[in-house]
Amino acid sequence: ITKFGLGYAPDNWDSLLKHLRSLGFSYGEMLDAGVIKESKSNRFFDFFRNRVITPVINVRGNVIAFGGRSMQKNVDFAKYKNTKQTDLFDKSKNLFAINLISKKKKKEGLDKIIVVEGYMDAIALHQAGFDYAVASMGTSLTKEQAKLMKRYVDKVFICYDGDSAGTKGTLRGLDILK
């Protein structure tokens, strides 16, 4: 929890909104950051409510986005929600946990990276002792993500899910890495 900065957004419609307003943020800034949404009736509400929140931290150690995972079973809405693309965050140019890879490389060296699909996959691997895992935040590994990994290592293992999307993503990813 501490290593990855995990948090929880309560099931209130406006807890974060009220907090950020008290800090002086405007509705426009919160909308641009993707942490609130506007309803059809022109009311604002917290986008990530009732979810475990995972910050996406860049190589410089700055939080640039958030992912939220519902902990409810049998939900009829998205299990995962992610920050939309912003000036700070372009999913195709970032990797979840790259900040930890950077620290590890500087501290003790690094010869390989495991790339997985999602935040929780990377967190689980770190918890199991594989502290050189990152997540591409989906199955669409990009050239930019491959270049980012190349700054740290020459050996990358793709470990996407075994479903159809994961298999296709692995094959595309291998081509990109090659």
C-alpha positions, 0 to 999 in steps of 0.5 A: 500500500505504501510502496505504490501509494494506494488509497481509497475514494469513499462512496460519496459523490463529492468528497474529493470535489469539496476537498480540492475546492477547499484547496483553491482548485476550480471545477475546470481544473478538476475536469481537465485533470479527470478527477470529477465529471459533470452530470447531464443535470450540470452537477459535478461529482467525483469520478473515482468514488468507491474505488481503490485508487492507484497513482501513476507516477512518472520516472521523475516521481510525479503523480501524473494520473490515477487508476481506480478499481471497484471492489464490488462484485457483480458490478454493472459498471466499469470495474476499472476507471482511469484518468483520461489523457491530459497534458501530463498523462499520455498512457501510450508514453508511460508505464505504471511503476516505471518510477520504481524501475528507475530507482532500482536501476540507480540503486542496485542495477537491473537487467530485465523488466517484466511488462504486464497489463494492469496495475494490480498485476504489477503490484502482485508481482512486486509483492511476490518479489519480482520488483522489476515489473511494470504495467503497460496499462492495457494490451497495446504496448507502444513504441514509446513504451518500448523506448522507455524500457530500453533506457533501462534494460535490453531484456523484456518479458511480456506477461499479459493475460492468457485471454484472446486480447492478451495473446494478441497483445503479446504478439504485437508487443514482441514485434514492437520490442524486436 
